[in-house]
Amino acid sequence: MSDLANIAPALLAWWDAGHADLPWRRGRDPYAVWVAEVMLQQTQITTVIPYYERWMARFPTVQALAAASLDEVLKLWEGLGYYSRARHLHAAAQTVVNEYGGRIPDTVAELIKLKGIGRYTAGAIASIAFGRPVPVLDGNVIRVLSRLLDLPDDVTGTATRNYLWQVVAQLVPAGRPGDFNQALMELGQAICLPAVPLCHRCPVAAHCLARARGTQLERPVRPPRRKTPHYHVTAGVIWGEDGRFLITRRPAEGLLGGLWEFPGGKQEEGETLAQALQREIREELDIDIEVSRPLTVVKHAYTHFRITLHAFHARHLAGRPQNLGVADHAWVRLPDLMRYAFAVTDRKIIEALTQDSNSNSRL
């Protein structure tokens, strides 16, 4: 492991000299640390800050979060993405209140029992909020360690990940483990960058084997990226006779679970977009519609696939909506949408609908 055992003093001195001033670092409240760590998963710090501040203003304690409705939670999370994080955070808060008397557990073993908390998040909460000398391993730490060790192995493999957990566990000092873990993560965020590592500013450069060997840009090792699938998807603004239109709620589990949307679905081979929308609406709601004019086209990339979403105006012809492939449905007017939480693609449909100068004569 080279001489990595000696990096803690240099890393902590660097941290003390001027780490980033972030709102969740201004105390050791385990709830605040928990919320921040969940929001930061797969999301940029600059994006998280305003969401975090709004969240803590509305739900300042775990009790406040547990008492809120899922609709309110999802609405406040709207636009942050990866909505299962919000659902799990809400469910785990209720568990803390109902089973732990409102006290957030202080060990990895107990924290990891809560919904949505994995090994990394448990380690972050335990070390930062409670001073437990336990490790963290996120993407930033993996990159730092793979360069310090000049690791030639694929970091996505289970054996390599387990090895890195063992390495970082040996590095965490008994004193100030939370500061050490945050410093290690910030080193990856600010200095040990993926494409252009700032080695001349690194406090532990003298310990870095990749720097010594000139292999920084070859680390970490990952398998070649697979081609990202692309799908054409439809959505309908389905108008009733009374000037209201239909929105539906996605099932609680799965992609975008619990969010509201304009109903529709993926185009299948051999279908026109209009046929795809009509079929999806029959399968999900058991109603017949007439597809009218296009409203907007939205392109969006998810983690493992991309979509082109084609939104249409449509007219309800027959049938009473049934919740067959949806969790719920509602007939609404445009001002009502402020009460519902939508994914970013559907929010763009709402923007287009708002701007549609012909919406009063929509069909």
Helices and strands as residue ranges (DSSP letters): G 4-6, H 7-16, G 23-25, H 30-40, H 45-58, H 62-67, H 70-77, H 84-99, H 108-111, H 119-130, H 139-148, H 158-171, H 177-190, G 199-201, G 205-207, H 209-213, G 216-218, E 230-239, E 245-249, E 260-261, E 264-266, H 273-285, E 288-301, E 306-318, E 328-332, G 334-339, H 344-355, G 359-361
